[in-house]
Amino acid sequence: MDDATGAPAHATQPPPHPRASAPAEQRLRRRALAGPGIVLAATAAGVTLVSVVDPHEPGHYPTCPFLWATGLYCPGCGGMRMVNSLTHGRVWEAFGLNPMVFLLLPVFAYLWARWTACAAKGVPFASALVRPRVIYPFLGLIVVYWIVRNLPFAHALAP
């Protein structure tokens, strides 16, 4: 209905109280936290499995498809054995199985924590580490590591 000014009735109503949208905001934040929660749960499940079922013993896991097809190591080769060694406290052995992934573990942890904090605050995740000027050199580093770990003089990088 129109009031005395001729404006529709809904146009003259006061705006909703800021607290009225709090439950909706909480639902959105919980939904945003689902992503980091799922990643954490999947990571914990994977680490637990690799900790219990030893990848050092042949036959427990399939061979890396790239290694099987080419006979060359991929950047991730040795990763499961690295995780198993870490969960059993053999840090130096873990480093030797995949030095690049080992050194990147704190970066992955930081990115996950930043993602979780942003989701909890309801702000978009933005990090200097996920910008093209960082991603492209990082991808280049992975390719160089991939090549170098398969060269005869770099046997220390092989798992």
MODELLER restraints for C-alpha pairs under 7 A, 6 or more apart:
rsr = mdl.restraints
at = mdl.atoms
rsr.add(forms.Gaussian(group=physical.xy_distance, feature=features.Distance(at['CA:1:A'], at['CA:8:A']), mean=5.87, stdev=0.5))
rsr.add(forms.Gaussian(group=physical.xy_distance, feature=features.Distance(at['CA:1:A'], at['CA:9:A']), mean=5.32, stdev=0.5))
rsr.add(forms.Gaussian(group=physical.xy_distance, feature=features.Distance(at['CA:2:A'], at['CA:8:A']), mean=4.60, stdev=0.5))
rsr.add(forms.Gaussian(group=physical.xy_distance, feature=features.Distance(at['CA:2:A'], at['CA:9:A']), mean=5.26, stdev=0.5))
rsr.add(forms.Gaussian(group=physical.xy_distance, feature=features.Distance(at['CA:3:A'], at['CA:9:A']), mean=6.15, stdev=0.5))
rsr.add(forms.Gaussian(group=physical.xy_distance, feature=features.Distance(at['CA:29:A'], at['CA:119:A']), mean=6.14, stdev=0.5))
rsr.add(forms.Gaussian(group=physical.xy_distance, feature=features.Distance(at['CA:29:A'], at['CA:120:A']), mean=5.83, stdev=0.5))
rsr.add(forms.Gaussian(group=physical.xy_distance, feature=features.Distance(at['CA:29:A'], at['CA:122:A']), mean=5.67, stdev=0.5))
rsr.add(forms.Gaussian(group=physical.xy_distance, feature=features.Distance(at['CA:32:A'], at['CA:119:A']), mean=5.24, stdev=0.5))
rsr.add(forms.Gaussian(group=physical.xy_distance, feature=features.Distance(at['CA:33:A'], at['CA:116:A']), mean=6.41, stdev=0.5))
rsr.add(forms.Gaussian(group=physical.xy_distance, feature=features.Distance(at['CA:33:A'], at['CA:119:A']), mean=5.48, stdev=0.5))
rsr.add(forms.Gaussian(group=physical.xy_distance, feature=features.Distance(at['CA:33:A'], at['CA:120:A']), mean=6.43, stdev=0.5))
rsr.add(forms.Gaussian(group=physical.xy_distance, feature=features.Distance(at['CA:36:A'], at['CA:112:A']), mean=6.85, stdev=0.5))
rsr.add(forms.Gaussian(group=physical.xy_distance, feature=features.Distance(at['CA:36:A'], at['CA:115:A']), mean=6.96, stdev=0.5))
rsr.add(forms.Gaussian(group=physical.xy_distance, feature=features.Distance(at['CA:36:A'], at['CA:116:A']), mean=5.77, stdev=0.5))
rsr.add(forms.Gaussian(group=physical.xy_distance, feature=features.Distance(at['CA:47:A'], at['CA:83:A']), mean=6.75, stdev=0.5))
rsr.add(forms.Gaussian(group=physical.xy_distance, feature=features.Distance(at['CA:50:A'], at['CA:80:A']), mean=6.54, stdev=0.5))
rsr.add(forms.Gaussian(group=physical.xy_distance, feature=features.Distance(at['CA:50:A'], at['CA:83:A']), mean=6.95, stdev=0.5))
rsr.add(forms.Gaussian(group=physical.xy_distance, feature=features.Distance(at['CA:50:A'], at['CA:84:A']), mean=5.70, stdev=0.5))
rsr.add(forms.Gaussian(group=physical.xy_distance, feature=features.Distance(at['CA:51:A'], at['CA:84:A']), mean=4.84, stdev=0.5))
rsr.add(forms.Gaussian(group=physical.xy_distance, feature=features.Distance(at['CA:51:A'], at['CA:87:A']), mean=6.04, stdev=0.5))
rsr.add(forms.Gaussian(group=physical.xy_distance, feature=features.Distance(at['CA:53:A'], at['CA:60:A']), mean=7.00, stdev=0.5))
rsr.add(forms.Gaussian(group=physical.xy_distance, feature=features.Distance(at['CA:54:A'], at['CA:84:A']), mean=6.74, stdev=0.5))
rsr.add(forms.Gaussian(group=physical.xy_distance, feature=features.Distance(at['CA:55:A'], at['CA:61:A']), mean=6.46, stdev=0.5))
rsr.add(forms.Gaussian(group=physical.xy_distance, feature=features.Distance(at['CA:55:A'], at['CA:80:A']), mean=6.47, stdev=0.5))
rsr.add(forms.Gaussian(group=physical.xy_distance, feature=features.Distance(at['CA:55:A'], at['CA:81:A']), mean=5.57, stdev=0.5))
rsr.add(forms.Gaussian(group=physical.xy_distance, feature=features.Distance(at['CA:56:A'], at['CA:81:A']), mean=6.09, stdev=0.5))
rsr.add(forms.Gaussian(group=physical.xy_distance, feature=features.Distance(at['CA:64:A'], at['CA:77:A']), mean=6.98, stdev=0.5))
rsr.add(forms.Gaussian(group=physical.xy_distance, feature=features.Distance(at['CA:66:A'], at['CA:72:A']), mean=6.93, stdev=0.5))
rsr.add(forms.Gaussian(group=physical.xy_distance, feature=features.Distance(at['CA:66:A'], at['CA:74:A']), mean=6.47, stdev=0.5))
rsr.add(forms.Gaussian(group=physical.xy_distance, feature=features.Distance(at['CA:67:A'], at['CA:73:A']), mean=5.43, stdev=0.5))
rsr.add(forms.Gaussian(group=physical.xy_distance, feature=features.Distance(at['CA:67:A'], at['CA:74:A']), mean=6.86, stdev=0.5))
rsr.add(forms.Gaussian(group=physical.xy_distance, feature=features.Distance(at['CA:72:A'], at['CA:150:A']), mean=6.26, stdev=0.5))
rsr.add(forms.Gaussian(group=physical.xy_distance, feature=features.Distance(at['CA:73:A'], at['CA:150:A']), mean=6.32, stdev=0.5))
rsr.add(forms.Gaussian(group=physical.xy_distance, feature=features.Distance(at['CA:74:A'], at['CA:146:A']), mean=5.81, stdev=0.5))
rsr.add(forms.Gaussian(group=physical.xy_distance, feature=features.Distance(at['CA:75:A'], at['CA:142:A']), mean=6.72, stdev=0.5))
rsr.add(forms.Gaussian(group=physical.xy_distance, feature=features.Distance(at['CA:75:A'], at['CA:145:A']), mean=6.80, stdev=0.5))
rsr.add(forms.Gaussian(group=physical.xy_distance, feature=features.Distance(at['CA:75:A'], at['CA:146:A']), mean=5.09, stdev=0.5))
rsr.add(forms.Gaussian(group=physical.xy_distance, feature=features.Distance(at['CA:77:A'], at['CA:159:A']), mean=6.62, stdev=0.5))
rsr.add(forms.Gaussian(group=physical.xy_distance, feature=features.Distance(at['CA:78:A'], at['CA:97:A']), mean=5.08, stdev=0.5))
rsr.add(forms.Gaussian(group=physical.xy_distance, feature=features.Distance(at['CA:78:A'], at['CA:98:A']), mean=5.55, stdev=0.5))
rsr.add(forms.Gaussian(group=physical.xy_distance, feature=features.Distance(at['CA:78:A'], at['CA:159:A']), mean=5.06, stdev=0.5))
rsr.add(forms.Gaussian(group=physical.xy_distance, feature=features.Distance(at['CA:79:A'], at['CA:97:A']), mean=6.93, stdev=0.5))
rsr.add(forms.Gaussian(group=physical.xy_distance, feature=features.Distance(at['CA:79:A'], at['CA:98:A']), mean=6.01, stdev=0.5))
rsr.add(forms.Gaussian(group=physical.xy_distance, feature=features.Distance(at['CA:81:A'], at['CA:97:A']), mean=6.91, stdev=0.5))
rsr.add(forms.Gaussian(group=physical.xy_distance, feature=features.Distance(at['CA:82:A'], at['CA:94:A']), mean=4.25, stdev=0.5))
rsr.add(forms.Gaussian(group=physical.xy_distance, feature=features.Distance(at['CA:82:A'], at['CA:95:A']), mean=6.97, stdev=0.5))
rsr.add(forms.Gaussian(group=physical.xy_distance, feature=features.Distance(at['CA:82:A'], at['CA:97:A']), mean=5.53, stdev=0.5))
rsr.add(forms.Gaussian(group=physical.xy_distance, feature=features.Distance(at['CA:82:A'], at['CA:98:A']), mean=6.52, stdev=0.5))
rsr.add(forms.Gaussian(group=physical.xy_distance, feature=features.Distance(at['CA:83:A'], at['CA:94:A']), mean=6.94, stdev=0.5))
rsr.add(forms.Gaussian(group=physical.xy_distance, feature=features.Distance(at['CA:85:A'], at['CA:91:A']), mean=6.66, stdev=0.5))
rsr.add(forms.Gaussian(group=physical.xy_distance, feature=features.Distance(at['CA:85:A'], at['CA:93:A']), mean=6.55, stdev=0.5))
rsr.add(forms.Gaussian(group=physical.xy_distance, feature=features.Distance(at['CA:85:A'], at['CA:94:A']), mean=5.20, stdev=0.5))
rsr.add(forms.Gaussian(group=physical.xy_distance, feature=features.Distance(at['CA:86:A'], at['CA:94:A']), mean=5.78, stdev=0.5))
rsr.add(forms.Gaussian(group=physical.xy_distance, feature=features.Distance(at['CA:95:A'], at['CA:102:A']), mean=5.76, stdev=0.5))
rsr.add(forms.Gaussian(group=physical.xy_distance, feature=features.Distance(at['CA:96:A'], at['CA:159:A']), mean=6.73, stdev=0.5))
rsr.add(forms.Gaussian(group=physical.xy_distance, feature=features.Distance(at['CA:97:A'], at['CA:158:A']), mean=6.96, stdev=0.5))
rsr.add(forms.Gaussian(group=physical.xy_distance, feature=features.Distance(at['CA:97:A'], at['CA:159:A']), mean=4.27, stdev=0.5))
rsr.add(forms.Gaussian(group=physical.xy_distance, feature=features.Distance(at['CA:98:A'], at['CA:157:A']), mean=6.93, stdev=0.5))
rsr.add(forms.Gaussian(group=physical.xy_distance, feature=features.Distance(at['CA:98:A'], at['CA:159:A']), mean=6.14, stdev=0.5))
rsr.add(forms.Gaussian(group=physical.xy_distance, feature=features.Distance(at['CA:99:A'], at['CA:157:A']), mean=6.97, stdev=0.5))
rsr.add(forms.Gaussian(group=physical.xy_distance, feature=features.Distance(at['CA:115:A'], at['CA:125:A']), mean=5.62, stdev=0.5))
rsr.add(forms.Gaussian(group=physical.xy_distance, feature=features.Distance(at['CA:118:A'], at['CA:124:A']), mean=6.16, stdev=0.5))
rsr.add(forms.Gaussian(group=physical.xy_distance, feature=features.Distance(at['CA:118:A'], at['CA:125:A']), mean=5.50, stdev=0.5))
rsr.add(forms.Gaussian(group=physical.xy_distance, feature=features.Distance(at['CA:148:A'], at['CA:154:A']), mean=6.34, stdev=0.5))
rsr.add(forms.Gaussian(group=physical.xy_distance, feature=features.Distance(at['CA:149:A'], at['CA:155:A']), mean=6.58, stdev=0.5))
rsr.add(forms.Gaussian(group=physical.xy_distance, feature=features.Distance(at['CA:149:A'], at['CA:157:A']), mean=4.95, stdev=0.5))
rsr.add(forms.Gaussian(group=physical.xy_distance, feature=features.Distance(at['CA:149:A'], at['CA:158:A']), mean=5.54, stdev=0.5))
rsr.add(forms.Gaussian(group=physical.xy_distance, feature=features.Distance(at['CA:150:A'], at['CA:158:A']), mean=6.97, stdev=0.5))
